[in-house]
C-alpha cells in the first residue's frame, strides 16, 4: 500500500476525473504546440467545463443558506486565485525583460483585465480565438473568466435543483443549447467567448452528477469506462477533419456528451498499472496550473517582435522543452503556492488583500501604461 506522496493512490473515487483532466490539459497543450493530430485539441477546454459542472454539483450542490453560499465562494477563491495571481504577475514582470514597449503596453492591459475575470469579453471584442497575428499572451485565461462567471449563477442553479424544479433546469439547459446553435452561425466568435453560450457545458456536468447520484448503487465495468475514454480520443481525432468555421459548436456538443457519459460510468474506474496511475494523477492535480502557465510560456518562448502570438510550428526539441517547463513550473506553483494557501489560516483574507493590492497597482499601471511600458527605451525606440 502506498501512503507517501500527495495522493492516496488506493482511493479510486475520482481517478476517472483526474484521467479526464489529464486528457483535457494535454489536448490543449498539444493543440497550442501545433502537434500533428491535435487540431481539435482546443476541445479540452470543453471537457474542463463539463468536469467543473460535475464537481461543483457533487461538492456544493446543496447551497440552501447564505453561509453555505459564502463557503462555496470562499473555497473556490482559495482553490483558484493563488495560482492565477502568481502566473498573471510573473509573466507581467517577465515581459519587461523581453518585450518591446507596445507589447508591454498590451500585456499590462491584459493583466489588469485578468484581475477582473472579464478577459473573455475583452477577446470577444477583438478577433477570433484562432487568429495568430495579435499579441495576446493571456489568451487562454478566457476560459477561467467563463468559469468564474458561471460561479455567479451556480447558487441559482443549485436552488432550482434543490427546489425540485428539474423541469425548469432542463428547459434552461435545452434553451441555452438551442440559442448557442443559432448564435454559432450568426457569430461564431460570440458563441466561443461569451458565457451565456457556454453555461450549458457546465450543465452537462450537473446532468452527469444527477445521474451518478441516482445510480450510485450501480458499478460499471472497467471495460465500459475504457471504451468511453477511447470515445473521447476518437472524437478529438475526428475533429481534425471537421475543423472549419462554424463546426466548433457541434464538436463541443459531441465531446460534452462523451465526457458526460465518461463521468457517469467511470466512478469505479481504477488503473491497471501503478506507474501510469501516478503519472495521470499528477497530471490531473497539476492540470489547472499547466493550463494557466503553458500558453504565456509558449508565447514568450517563440517571441519575435511584431509577430503576435506566432503561429509557426515547433520542432520536436522545442516542444519537449515547453512541455517540460510547463509541467515543472506547474509543479512548483502547486507545491509551493497552491497547497500552502489551502492549508494557511485566514488564507481568504490574505488572498483578498493581495488581490485588491494587485488591482490597485494594475489600475495605476493602466493609467501610466504607455510611460511604464517605455522604461528602458528612448523616444526614438518607442516610435519605431
Phi, psi and omega in degrees: 000134182264123182244345183272167177096187186271356181232153160269102189290351179268354178270107190260009186304319184243021179300321181292330178290318178295324177296317178295321178297316179298317177300315183295311185289324177292325177299314180293317180299313181292327176298312181291337176276358181060035177286131181305139180095356184236035176296336178256020182296341177298344178294347174302328177297320178297321177298318177301318180298317180294317178300317180297315178300320179297311183291320180299320179287323179295319187268327187229028185286357184243058181274087186255345182231164179296326180292323179290324176294317178298319179295324178300309180294324179301312182289324178294318179294318177299325183283319191262326192288320183305306181296320182301312182290321180298312183291318178300315182288320182300311183286333174295313179295318181296331182297333181288347178260350188236329194257160174283163185307313183294324179291324173299317180302317180295319183287331174297314179298315181295322179296319179293317178299322178302323183294339178260002179055047178230022184296332178297322177292321179297313180290328177300323180283350181262249185242182177287159184302321190274001177288131183255003186267003177251149181270103184220075183297337181257027183302322183291348180290349181302322184288330175291326176296316178299318180297316179296324178292327175296323180299332179294327181264351185300319177303324177294317178296318178300318179297319179301317183285321178295323181280010180059033176262052183299323179297322178295319178297313181295325177294317177296317179303306181295322180296319180292322177296315180297317179295319178296323177301316180291313182297329180304327179274325182283319183206085180304327180296320178293317180296329182284315190262329190280138186296327183300334181257015177236340185300328181299336178290323174294326180295330174300320177296319177298318179299317178299320179295316180297316180293320179297318180293322180291326181252035185299336181283343188266131176248128178268153181289156177299326179297319179298317179296318181295321178297318179294322178292321177300325178299321176301316181295318180298317179299319179298318181290319178298326179301339177297334186257359179231037187260068178223172188310130175091352183267346186300325179298314183292320177295321177298315180299316182293314182288332174295318177298317180293321178294320177301313179298318180297318180293328180288313187272347188271004186303322183263012183290140173218155184278147180278326183243130184296323180297315177297320180301314181299314182297313182295318180294323177292315178299321177296318180292323182273354191303320180299314180289323177299317180298315182292319191273334192292320186286314173303319178299318180298314180295318179295320185294320183256024184295133168223136181306137175065018183253006181068213177287342182081138181234006184293146179287146179272153168274173186298318182298313180299319180297317179297319180297313181295318178298314180298313181294323179298314181291320180297309179298322180295318179296318179297315180295320181297312187279329186252358178230300186295307182295314177303321179293326178298324184264356184280132175293142180058029182298329179298318180295319178298314181297318180299315181293318178297316179300315181294322178296315180295321177297317179298314178296322178297320178297318179295316179298321182294324179295320182249031189299318182292323177292316180295319181295339183268001181302129178091359180238148176279166178301323179296318180295319182296327185271011178295000000 
